[in-house]
Amino acid sequence: MVGEYCSFSRDKTDMHSQRNSKNGLSCKMVLQAVGKVLRKSKTKPNGKKPPAEEKKQYLELEFTKIRVVDFDLKELVVLPREIDLHEWLASNTTTFFNLINLQYSTISEFCTGDSCQAMTACNTIYYWQDEKGKKTKCTAPQYGVDVSKVLPLPNCLVLPSGKEFPNSFDTLVKKICRYLFHVLAHLYWAHFKETVALDLQGHLNTLYAHFIVFVREFNLVDPKETCIMDDLSEILCVPAPPPPSTAPAPSSPTSSPSPSSQNHVTER
């Protein structure tokens, strides 16, 4: 009996040790699988590590500080009291179209179907969308041509005096401004080096800031659309600091500042 018990004990011990080794192996396999998943989560779906984020040259101080004008652009976009809203939007949108088209033309020889196979900005690809809502991928130069088709010249937004704007006016303005933003974003993302080489970064910065202030003032472009360039917008759209005020010298030691100088408010 004792021999049988000892034999049974040894068999039971062997079975227990085998079970423990299997359990240990299973735990090891689970840990290895979890580690593999965690490593993959830090990479692209194909298992490759994502490339380091490209440095944005246009955010460097030596370039952002260059402007053509140095005053609060808000004053340029606020609707004047005597001007109709639609006329103001039409006039400004047409002007921005002409200026952005001119800015793009300065680097058009570098923006080809081979170098810019899609209209891109900040790792975002912009698709052309027709009137039926169908999206089409096209090269950046072709995208620019299609934008020109949206606003053919003579200017379709400027109507003869006394003629009412169509019901689709607001939609058309927002569509044009959305496409114009895409062109500006592409200029910064893909052609800023060429712009600097031509010494036109000051013009581009001023044009971009003016445009962003305008579309924000009248809610013409969805913030979700422009957020990819928020880092630049927050730098360029900050109003210029007001000049230091110099108080006039008092005529006598007992004189006090006038009420008007105490309550002076700068309008923006």
Phi and psi restraints in degrees (value plus and minus 20) as a CYANA .aco file:
   2 VAL   PHI     -82.7   -42.7
   2 VAL   PSI     -61.5   -21.5
   3 GLY   PHI     -83.2   -43.2
   3 GLY   PSI     -61.7   -21.7
   4 GLU   PHI     -85.2   -45.2
   4 GLU   PSI     -58.5   -18.5
   5 TYR   PHI     -85.4   -45.4
   5 TYR   PSI     -61.1   -21.1
   6 CYS   PHI     -83.6   -43.6
   6 CYS   PSI     -61.1   -21.1
   7 SER   PHI     -83.8   -43.8
   7 SER   PSI     -61.9   -21.9
   8 PHE   PHI     -84.6   -44.6
   8 PHE   PSI     -58.6   -18.6
   9 SER   PHI     -84.7   -44.7
   9 SER   PSI     -62.3   -22.3
  10 ARG   PHI     -83.4   -43.4
  10 ARG   PSI     -62.0   -22.0
  11 ASP   PHI     -82.4   -42.4
  11 ASP   PSI     -61.4   -21.4
  12 LYS   PHI     -85.5   -45.5
  12 LYS   PSI     -58.6   -18.6
  13 THR   PHI     -85.2   -45.2
  13 THR   PSI     -61.7   -21.7
  14 ASP   PHI     -82.2   -42.2
  14 ASP   PSI     -62.9   -22.9
  15 MET   PHI     -83.8   -43.8
  15 MET   PSI     -59.1   -19.1
  16 HIS   PHI     -86.0   -46.0
  16 HIS   PSI     -60.9   -20.9
  17 SER   PHI     -86.8   -46.8
  17 SER   PSI     -57.4   -17.4
  18 GLN   PHI     -85.7   -45.7
  18 GLN   PSI     -60.3   -20.3
  19 ARG   PHI     -84.3   -44.3
  19 ARG   PSI     -61.4   -21.4
  20 ASN   PHI     -84.0   -44.0
  20 ASN   PSI     -60.4   -20.4
  21 SER   PHI     -85.6   -45.6
  21 SER   PSI     -57.6   -17.6
  22 LYS   PHI     -86.3   -46.3
  22 LYS   PSI     -63.0   -23.0
  23 ASN   PHI     -82.4   -42.4
  23 ASN   PSI     -61.0   -21.0
  24 GLY   PHI     -83.5   -43.5
  24 GLY   PSI     -59.5   -19.5
  25 LEU   PHI     -86.0   -46.0
  25 LEU   PSI     -60.2   -20.2
  26 SER   PHI     -84.3   -44.3
  26 SER   PSI     -63.8   -23.8
  27 CYS   PHI     -81.5   -41.5
  27 CYS   PSI     -60.0   -20.0
  28 LYS   PHI     -84.0   -44.0
  28 LYS   PSI     -61.2   -21.2
  29 MET   PHI     -86.2   -46.2
  29 MET   PSI     -59.3   -19.3
  30 VAL   PHI     -84.1   -44.1
  30 VAL   PSI     -64.6   -24.6
  31 LEU   PHI     -82.2   -42.2
  31 LEU   PSI     -60.8   -20.8
  32 GLN   PHI     -83.8   -43.8
  32 GLN   PSI     -60.4   -20.4
  33 ALA   PHI     -85.7   -45.7
  33 ALA   PSI     -62.5   -22.5
  34 VAL   PHI     -83.3   -43.3
  34 VAL   PSI     -63.0   -23.0
  35 GLY   PHI     -80.8   -40.8
  35 GLY   PSI     -58.1   -18.1
  36 LYS   PHI     -85.9   -45.9
  36 LYS   PSI     -60.4   -20.4
  37 VAL   PHI     -84.8   -44.8
  37 VAL   PSI     -63.3   -23.3
  38 LEU   PHI     -83.1   -43.1
  38 LEU   PSI     -59.1   -19.1
  39 ARG   PHI     -86.3   -46.3
  39 ARG   PSI     -57.9   -17.9
  40 LYS   PHI     -88.8   -48.8
  40 LYS   PSI     -52.4   -12.4
  41 SER   PHI     -85.3   -45.3
  41 SER   PSI     -41.1    -1.1
  42 LYS   PHI    -110.8   -70.8
  42 LYS   PSI     -18.3    21.7
  43 THR   PHI    -143.0  -103.0
  43 THR   PSI    -199.6  -159.6
  44 LYS   PHI     -90.7   -50.7
  44 LYS   PSI     144.0   184.0
  45 PRO   PHI     -75.8   -35.8
  45 PRO   PSI     -47.5    -7.5
  46 ASN   PHI    -103.8   -63.8
  46 ASN   PSI     -14.8    25.2
  47 GLY   PHI      70.8   110.8
  47 GLY   PSI     -25.3    14.7
  48 LYS   PHI    -109.8   -69.8
  48 LYS   PSI     126.7   166.7
  49 LYS   PHI     -90.2   -50.2
  49 LYS   PSI     119.2   159.2
  50 PRO   PHI     -87.7   -47.7
  50 PRO   PSI     126.1   166.1
  51 PRO   PHI     -87.4   -47.4
  51 PRO   PSI     132.7   172.7
  52 ALA   PHI     -83.4   -43.4
  52 ALA   PSI     123.6   163.6
  53 GLU   PHI     -82.8   -42.8
  53 GLU   PSI     110.5   150.5
  54 GLU   PHI     -90.0   -50.0
  54 GLU   PSI     116.6   156.6
  55 LYS   PHI     -88.6   -48.6
  55 LYS   PSI     112.6   152.6
  56 LYS   PHI    -110.6   -70.6
  56 LYS   PSI      84.3   124.3
  57 GLN   PHI     -82.7   -42.7
  57 GLN   PSI     -54.2   -14.2
  58 TYR   PHI     -90.1   -50.1
  58 TYR   PSI     -27.8    12.2
  59 LEU   PHI    -112.3   -72.3
  59 LEU   PSI     -26.6    13.4
  60 GLU   PHI     -90.4   -50.4
  60 GLU   PSI     122.3   162.3
  61 LEU   PHI     -78.3   -38.3
  61 LEU   PSI     -56.4   -16.4
  62 GLU   PHI     -82.9   -42.9
  62 GLU   PSI     -39.8     0.2
  63 PHE   PHI    -122.9   -82.9
  63 PHE   PSI     -59.5   -19.5
  64 THR   PHI     -87.3   -47.3
  64 THR   PSI     -44.1    -4.1
  65 LYS   PHI     -98.8   -58.8
  65 LYS   PSI     -29.2    10.8
  66 ILE   PHI    -107.3   -67.3
  66 ILE   PSI      98.1   138.1
  67 ARG   PHI    -155.0  -115.0
  67 ARG   PSI     140.6   180.6
  68 VAL   PHI    -104.4   -64.4
  68 VAL   PSI     -57.3   -17.3
  69 VAL   PHI    -143.6  -103.6
  69 VAL   PSI     139.2   179.2
  70 ASP   PHI    -156.2  -116.2
  70 ASP   PSI      44.4    84.4
  71 PHE   PHI    -168.3  -128.3
  71 PHE   PSI     154.2   194.2
  72 ASP   PHI     -90.3   -50.3
  72 ASP   PSI      93.0   133.0
  73 LEU   PHI     -90.3   -50.3
  73 LEU   PSI     -34.8     5.2
  74 LYS   PHI     -77.0   -37.0
  74 LYS   PSI     -54.3   -14.3
  75 GLU   PHI     -85.4   -45.4
  75 GLU   PSI     -42.8    -2.8
  76 LEU   PHI    -103.8   -63.8
  76 LEU   PSI     -40.3    -0.3
  77 VAL   PHI    -127.3   -87.3
  77 VAL   PSI     -35.7     4.3
  78 VAL   PHI     -83.0   -43.0
  78 VAL   PSI     115.4   155.4
  79 LEU   PHI     -86.4   -46.4
  79 LEU   PSI     100.6   140.6
  80 PRO   PHI     -86.2   -46.2
  80 PRO   PSI     131.1   171.1
  81 ARG   PHI     -83.2   -43.2
  81 ARG   PSI     -54.7   -14.7
  82 GLU   PHI    -110.4   -70.4
  82 GLU   PSI     -16.5    23.5
  83 ILE   PHI    -128.8   -88.8
  83 ILE   PSI     117.3   157.3
  84 ASP   PHI     -89.1   -49.1
  84 ASP   PSI     122.7   162.7
  85 LEU   PHI     -78.7   -38.7
  85 LEU   PSI     -67.5   -27.5
  86 HIS   PHI     -83.8   -43.8
  86 HIS   PSI     -59.1   -19.1
  87 GLU   PHI     -85.3   -45.3
  87 GLU   PSI     -58.3   -18.3
  88 TRP   PHI     -86.3   -46.3
  88 TRP   PSI     -64.4   -24.4
  89 LEU   PHI     -85.1   -45.1
  89 LEU   PSI     -61.6   -21.6
  90 ALA   PHI     -84.2   -44.2
  90 ALA   PSI     -65.1   -25.1
  91 SER   PHI     -84.0   -44.0
  91 SER   PSI     -66.6   -26.6
  92 ASN   PHI     -89.5   -49.5
  92 ASN   PSI     -60.2   -20.2
  93 THR   PHI     -83.8   -43.8
  93 THR   PSI     -61.4   -21.4
  94 THR   PHI     -83.9   -43.9
  94 THR   PSI     -60.4   -20.4
  95 THR   PHI     -84.3   -44.3
  95 THR   PSI     -64.6   -24.6
  96 PHE   PHI     -83.1   -43.1
  96 PHE   PSI     -58.9   -18.9
  97 PHE   PHI     -79.5   -39.5
  97 PHE   PSI     -66.5   -26.5
  98 ASN   PHI     -84.9   -44.9
  98 ASN   PSI     -62.0   -22.0
  99 LEU   PHI     -89.7   -49.7
  99 LEU   PSI     -62.1   -22.1
 100 ILE   PHI     -88.2   -48.2
 100 ILE   PSI     -58.4   -18.4
 101 ASN   PHI     -83.2   -43.2
 101 ASN   PSI     -58.6   -18.6
 102 LEU   PHI     -86.9   -46.9
 102 LEU   PSI     -62.3   -22.3
 103 GLN   PHI     -83.3   -43.3
 103 GLN   PSI     -61.2   -21.2
 104 TYR   PHI     -86.0   -46.0
 104 TYR   PSI     -54.9   -14.9
 105 SER   PHI     -84.8   -44.8
 105 SER   PSI     -43.1    -3.1
 106 THR   PHI     -89.2   -49.2
 106 THR   PSI     -43.7    -3.7
 107 ILE   PHI    -138.3   -98.3
 107 ILE   PSI      -7.1    32.9
 108 SER   PHI     -80.0   -40.0
 108 SER   PSI     -49.8    -9.8
 109 GLU   PHI     -89.3   -49.3
 109 GLU   PSI     -40.2    -0.2
 110 PHE   PHI    -113.7   -73.7
 110 PHE   PSI     -35.9     4.1
 111 CYS   PHI    -120.3   -80.3
 111 CYS   PSI      71.5   111.5
 112 THR   PHI    -136.5   -96.5
 112 THR   PSI     152.7   192.7
 113 GLY   PHI     -84.8   -44.8
 113 GLY   PSI     -45.6    -5.6
 114 ASP   PHI    -102.4   -62.4
 114 ASP   PSI     -62.7   -22.7
 115 SER   PHI     -98.6   -58.6
 115 SER   PSI     -52.1   -12.1
 116 CYS   PHI    -147.9  -107.9
 116 CYS   PSI      61.1   101.1
 117 GLN   PHI     -94.6   -54.6
 117 GLN   PSI     -26.3    13.7
 118 ALA   PHI    -171.7  -131.7
 118 ALA   PSI     135.9   175.9
 119 MET   PHI    -100.0   -60.0
 119 MET   PSI      82.7   122.7
 120 THR   PHI    -142.1  -102.1
 120 THR   PSI     138.1   178.1
 121 ALA   PHI    -184.2  -144.2
 121 ALA   PSI     105.6   145.6
 122 CYS   PHI      32.7    72.7
 122 CYS   PSI      29.6    69.6
 123 ASN   PHI      42.1    82.1
 123 ASN   PSI       2.1    42.1
 124 THR   PHI    -134.9   -94.9
 124 THR   PSI     113.2   153.2
 125 ILE   PHI    -122.8   -82.8
 125 ILE   PSI     107.2   147.2
 126 TYR   PHI    -118.3   -78.3
 126 TYR   PSI     108.6   148.6
 127 TYR   PHI    -122.6   -82.6
 127 TYR   PSI     122.7   162.7
 128 TRP   PHI     -96.6   -56.6
 128 TRP   PSI     114.9   154.9
 129 GLN   PHI    -139.6   -99.6
 129 GLN   PSI     102.2   142.2
 130 ASP   PHI    -103.2   -63.2
 130 ASP   PSI    -195.1  -155.1
 131 GLU   PHI     -84.0   -44.0
 131 GLU   PSI     -45.4    -5.4
 132 LYS   PHI    -108.8   -68.8
 132 LYS   PSI     -20.6    19.4
 133 GLY   PHI      70.6   110.6
 133 GLY   PSI     -16.8    23.2
 134 LYS   PHI     -96.7   -56.7
 134 LYS   PSI     109.8   149.8
 135 LYS   PHI    -114.8   -74.8
 135 LYS   PSI     117.0   157.0
 136 THR   PHI    -153.1  -113.1
 136 THR   PSI     111.2   151.2
 137 LYS   PHI    -103.8   -63.8
 137 LYS   PSI     109.8   149.8
 138 CYS   PHI    -161.6  -121.6
 138 CYS   PSI     146.6   186.6
 139 THR   PHI     -90.1   -50.1
 139 THR   PSI     141.2   181.2
 140 ALA   PHI     -80.4   -40.4
 140 ALA   PSI     -63.8   -23.8
 141 PRO   PHI     -81.0   -41.0
 141 PRO   PSI     -59.9   -19.9
 142 GLN   PHI     -86.6   -46.6
 142 GLN   PSI     -55.8   -15.8
 143 TYR   PHI     -80.9   -40.9
 143 TYR   PSI     -62.7   -22.7
 144 GLY   PHI     -83.2   -43.2
 144 GLY   PSI     -57.6   -17.6
 145 VAL   PHI     -84.9   -44.9
 145 VAL   PSI     -60.9   -20.9
 146 ASP   PHI     -86.6   -46.6
 146 ASP   PSI     -55.8   -15.8
 147 VAL   PHI     -81.6   -41.6
 147 VAL   PSI     -58.9   -18.9
 148 SER   PHI     -83.8   -43.8
 148 SER   PSI     -51.4   -11.4
 149 LYS   PHI     -89.7   -49.7
 149 LYS   PSI     -48.6    -8.6
 150 VAL   PHI     -87.5   -47.5
 150 VAL   PSI     -56.1   -16.1
 151 LEU   PHI    -143.5  -103.5
 151 LEU   PSI      54.1    94.1
 152 PRO   PHI     -88.9   -48.9
 152 PRO   PSI     133.8   173.8
 153 LEU   PHI    -118.8   -78.8
 153 LEU   PSI     122.9   162.9
 154 PRO   PHI     -84.8   -44.8
 154 PRO   PSI     138.5   178.5
 155 ASN   PHI     -76.7   -36.7
 155 ASN   PSI     102.1   142.1
 156 CYS   PHI     -98.4   -58.4
 156 CYS   PSI     -32.1     7.9
 157 LEU   PHI    -110.4   -70.4
 157 LEU   PSI     -36.4     3.6
 158 VAL   PHI    -114.7   -74.7
 158 VAL   PSI      91.1   131.1
 159 LEU   PHI    -119.7   -79.7
 159 LEU   PSI     137.0   177.0
 160 PRO   PHI     -80.7   -40.7
 160 PRO   PSI     133.5   173.5
 161 SER   PHI     -79.0   -39.0
 161 SER   PSI     114.0   154.0
 162 GLY   PHI      70.5   110.5
 162 GLY   PSI     -33.3     6.7
 163 LYS   PHI    -109.1   -69.1
 163 LYS   PSI     114.8   154.8
 164 GLU   PHI     -99.0   -59.0
 164 GLU   PSI     129.1   169.1
 165 PHE   PHI     -95.2   -55.2
 165 PHE   PSI     125.0   165.0
 166 PRO   PHI     -89.3   -49.3
 166 PRO   PSI     143.1   183.1
 167 ASN   PHI     -84.7   -44.7
 167 ASN   PSI     -44.6    -4.6
 168 SER   PHI    -105.7   -65.7
 168 SER   PSI     -13.1    26.9
 169 PHE   PHI     -79.8   -39.8
 169 PHE   PSI     -70.1   -30.1
 170 ASP   PHI     -79.8   -39.8
 170 ASP   PSI     -61.6   -21.6
 171 THR   PHI     -84.1   -44.1
 171 THR   PSI     -60.6   -20.6
 172 LEU   PHI     -85.5   -45.5
 172 LEU   PSI     -63.7   -23.7
 173 VAL   PHI     -81.9   -41.9
 173 VAL   PSI     -65.0   -25.0
 174 LYS   PHI     -84.8   -44.8
 174 LYS   PSI     -57.1   -17.1
 175 LYS   PHI     -85.6   -45.6
 175 LYS   PSI     -64.4   -24.4
 176 ILE   PHI     -83.7   -43.7
 176 ILE   PSI     -65.3   -25.3
 177 CYS   PHI     -84.2   -44.2
 177 CYS   PSI     -55.8   -15.8
 178 ARG   PHI     -83.4   -43.4
 178 ARG   PSI     -64.9   -24.9
 179 TYR   PHI     -88.1   -48.1
 179 TYR   PSI     -57.6   -17.6
 180 LEU   PHI     -84.1   -44.1
 180 LEU   PSI     -56.7   -16.7
 181 PHE   PHI     -82.9   -42.9
 181 PHE   PSI     -59.9   -19.9
 182 HIS   PHI     -78.9   -38.9
 182 HIS   PSI     -61.1   -21.1
 183 VAL   PHI     -85.8   -45.8
 183 VAL   PSI     -64.5   -24.5
 184 LEU   PHI     -81.7   -41.7
 184 LEU   PSI     -64.4   -24.4
 185 ALA   PHI     -81.8   -41.8
 185 ALA   PSI     -58.3   -18.3
 186 HIS   PHI     -86.6   -46.6
 186 HIS   PSI     -57.6   -17.6
 187 LEU   PHI     -80.4   -40.4
 187 LEU   PSI     -62.7   -22.7
 188 TYR   PHI     -90.9   -50.9
 188 TYR   PSI     -63.3   -23.3
 189 TRP   PHI     -94.5   -54.5
 189 TRP   PSI     -59.3   -19.3
 190 ALA   PHI    -129.3   -89.3
 190 ALA   PSI     -41.0    -1.0
 191 HIS   PHI    -154.2  -114.2
 191 HIS   PSI       6.3    46.3
 192 PHE   PHI     -91.2   -51.2
 192 PHE   PSI     -54.6   -14.6
 193 LYS   PHI     -81.9   -41.9
 193 LYS   PSI     -63.0   -23.0
 194 GLU   PHI     -85.7   -45.7
 194 GLU   PSI     -56.4   -16.4
 195 THR   PHI     -83.6   -43.6
 195 THR   PSI     -61.0   -21.0
 196 VAL   PHI     -86.5   -46.5
 196 VAL   PSI     -61.1   -21.1
 197 ALA   PHI     -80.7   -40.7
 197 ALA   PSI     -51.3   -11.3
 198 LEU   PHI    -108.7   -68.7
 198 LEU   PSI     -20.1    19.9
 199 ASP   PHI      40.1    80.1
 199 ASP   PSI      21.7    61.7
 200 LEU   PHI    -136.2   -96.2
 200 LEU   PSI      -6.1    33.9
 201 GLN   PHI     -86.0   -46.0
 201 GLN   PSI     -51.1   -11.1
 202 GLY   PHI     -85.0   -45.0
 202 GLY   PSI     -61.0   -21.0
 203 HIS   PHI     -86.3   -46.3
 203 HIS   PSI     -62.1   -22.1
 204 LEU   PHI     -85.9   -45.9
 204 LEU   PSI     -63.2   -23.2
 205 ASN   PHI     -80.8   -40.8
 205 ASN   PSI     -64.8   -24.8
 206 THR   PHI     -87.2   -47.2
 206 THR   PSI     -62.8   -22.8
 207 LEU   PHI     -83.1   -43.1
 207 LEU   PSI     -64.0   -24.0
 208 TYR   PHI     -83.7   -43.7
 208 TYR   PSI     -67.3   -27.3
 209 ALA   PHI     -82.1   -42.1
 209 ALA   PSI     -64.0   -24.0
 210 HIS   PHI     -80.2   -40.2
 210 HIS   PSI     -64.5   -24.5
 211 PHE   PHI     -84.3   -44.3
 211 PHE   PSI     -65.2   -25.2
 212 ILE   PHI     -84.1   -44.1
 212 ILE   PSI     -62.3   -22.3
 213 VAL   PHI     -81.7   -41.7
 213 VAL   PSI     -58.3   -18.3
 214 PHE   PHI     -86.0   -46.0
 214 PHE   PSI     -70.6   -30.6
 215 VAL   PHI     -88.8   -48.8
 215 VAL   PSI     -49.0    -9.0
 216 ARG   PHI     -91.3   -51.3
 216 ARG   PSI     -57.4   -17.4
 217 GLU   PHI     -81.3   -41.3
 217 GLU   PSI     -57.1   -17.1
 218 PHE   PHI    -134.7   -94.7
 218 PHE   PSI      -7.1    32.9
 219 ASN   PHI      32.2    72.2
 219 ASN   PSI      32.6    72.6
 220 LEU   PHI    -112.6   -72.6
 220 LEU   PSI     -40.0     0.0
 221 VAL   PHI    -151.1  -111.1
 221 VAL   PSI     113.4   153.4
 222 ASP   PHI     -80.1   -40.1
 222 ASP   PSI     110.7   150.7
 223 PRO   PHI     -76.1   -36.1
 223 PRO   PSI     -48.1    -8.1
 224 LYS   PHI     -85.2   -45.2
 224 LYS   PSI     -44.8    -4.8
 225 GLU   PHI     -98.6   -58.6
 225 GLU   PSI     -57.7   -17.7
 226 THR   PHI    -113.8   -73.8
 226 THR   PSI     -24.4    15.6
 227 CYS   PHI     -83.6   -43.6
 227 CYS   PSI     -43.4    -3.4
 228 ILE   PHI     -87.1   -47.1
 228 ILE   PSI     -36.7     3.3
 229 MET   PHI    -135.1   -95.1
 229 MET   PSI      -1.3    38.7
 230 ASP   PHI     -81.3   -41.3
 230 ASP   PSI     -54.0   -14.0
 231 ASP   PHI     -80.6   -40.6
 231 ASP   PSI     -60.0   -20.0
 232 LEU   PHI     -95.5   -55.5
 232 LEU   PSI     -59.7   -19.7
 233 SER   PHI     -80.8   -40.8
 233 SER   PSI     -61.8   -21.8
 234 GLU   PHI     -86.8   -46.8
 234 GLU   PSI     -44.7    -4.7
 235 ILE   PHI    -102.1   -62.1
 235 ILE   PSI     -66.2   -26.2
 236 LEU   PHI    -101.9   -61.9
 236 LEU   PSI     -45.2    -5.2
 237 CYS   PHI    -112.9   -72.9
 237 CYS   PSI     -15.9    24.1
 238 VAL   PHI     -92.0   -52.0
 238 VAL   PSI     106.6   146.6
 239 PRO   PHI     -80.0   -40.0
 239 PRO   PSI     126.6   166.6
 240 ALA   PHI     -84.6   -44.6
 240 ALA   PSI     121.0   161.0
 241 PRO   PHI     -84.2   -44.2
 241 PRO   PSI     121.5   161.5
 242 PRO   PHI     -85.9   -45.9
 242 PRO   PSI     128.1   168.1
 243 PRO   PHI     -84.6   -44.6
 243 PRO   PSI     129.1   169.1
 244 PRO   PHI     -84.2   -44.2
 244 PRO   PSI     113.8   153.8
 245 SER   PHI    -104.9   -64.9
 245 SER   PSI     117.7   157.7
 246 THR   PHI    -131.9   -91.9
 246 THR   PSI      95.0   135.0
 247 ALA   PHI     -91.5   -51.5
 247 ALA   PSI     116.9   156.9
 248 PRO   PHI     -85.0   -45.0
 248 PRO   PSI     125.5   165.5
 249 ALA   PHI     -87.4   -47.4
 249 ALA   PSI     113.4   153.4
 250 PRO   PHI     -84.3   -44.3
 250 PRO   PSI     124.5   164.5
 251 SER   PHI     -92.8   -52.8
 251 SER   PSI     -46.8    -6.8
 252 SER   PHI    -170.0  -130.0
 252 SER   PSI     139.3   179.3
 253 PRO   PHI     -80.2   -40.2
 253 PRO   PSI     -44.4    -4.4
 254 THR   PHI    -112.7   -72.7
 254 THR   PSI     -26.4    13.6
 255 SER   PHI     -93.6   -53.6
 255 SER   PSI     129.3   169.3
 256 SER   PHI    -140.4  -100.4
 256 SER   PSI     136.3   176.3
 257 PRO   PHI     -80.5   -40.5
 257 PRO   PSI     125.2   165.2
 258 SER   PHI     -91.0   -51.0
 258 SER   PSI     133.6   173.6
 259 PRO   PHI     -78.0   -38.0
 259 PRO   PSI     -52.5   -12.5
 260 SER   PHI     -87.2   -47.2
 260 SER   PSI     -55.4   -15.4
 261 SER   PHI     -94.2   -54.2
 261 SER   PSI     -47.7    -7.7
 262 GLN   PHI     -94.1   -54.1
 262 GLN   PSI     -53.5   -13.5
 263 ASN   PHI    -124.5   -84.5
 263 ASN   PSI       1.6    41.6
 264 HIS   PHI     -87.9   -47.9
 264 HIS   PSI     109.6   149.6
 265 VAL   PHI    -142.6  -102.6
 265 VAL   PSI     107.5   147.5
 266 THR   PHI    -103.7   -63.7
 266 THR   PSI     101.8   141.8
 267 GLU   PHI    -104.9   -64.9
 267 GLU   PSI     115.9   155.9
